[in-house]
Structure formats: C-alpha cells, structure tokens
C-alpha cells in the first residue's frame, strides 16, 4: 500500500509486518489518522522509503530476509533517514531482544499483541516530538 501524493499534510507511517492479517489490522487502524504505507519485509520497506520517506517507521523485529534489527541499522546509517523515529513490535519477550533493538537504534518497543490504539498513541507522540525538534528556536 503506497500513499497518495496529495495527502502529504498527514503524517506518513511505514508499517513493516510479514503477517498479512496483522499488517492489515494495524494499517486499517492507523489509516484513520495517518497516511500508511505497508511492506511485508525489510527489503521492500527500504525500497518504499526511497520514493516515500516516512515520518515514523513501525516494524516487526522478526521478518524474512532483512529483519527488523537490520532494517533499523540501515535506516540509522542513512543520512537521509537516520532521524526517523522507529517503533518495534516484537513477539519476543525478554531483555536481550529489547537491548538488541535499542542498540540498533529503536526509539520504542511494544510487545505483541499490541492494541492498535496504543500503537496509534505512540506514533502520534513520536510524530509530535519529531515536529517539535524541527521547529527552529527564535
């Protein structure tokens, strides 16, 4: 799912999730407030970002091919995208996965199953934080 070029005033969210049902559920819910793009894996997410830079990335950590950890590392290494807030969704519990995601550059980690309204709340918070950082001081 790609965004409409005319809806740019709406914050753009890139949702990366390999399970179609989960991807569709989150996309529909987030789509009520945001311009949502979806990708089933990290490779397609990186391709989409080249044409449609997102304001926030929401990614599963366990993805085929380029997984969520590697996606985060690549986003953080790219000057064009390094400041985009990243939310990780993980079905893995435990400190080791959270620590690895944080070391890669994840801003927030939410455990699956995550209620869609909680995800939307965190996306809104990160969009607002990013907008505040872009406002120059007088």
QUICORDA-V89145 format. One record per run of one state. SS is the DSSP state (~ for helix, > for strand, _ for the rest). FROM is the first residue (numbers start at 1). LEN is the number of residues. If there is no record, write none. Layout:
# QUICORDA-V89145
SS/FROM/LEN, SS/FROM/LEN
This chain:
# QUICORDA-V89145
_/1/4, ~/5/3, _/8/4, >/12/5, _/17/3, ~/20/11, _/31/4, >/35/5, _/40/2, ~/42/10, _/52/4, >/56/5, _/61/7, ~/68/10, _/78/7, >/85/6, _/91/4, ~/95/10, _/105/3, >/108/4, _/112/4, ~/116/19, _/135/4
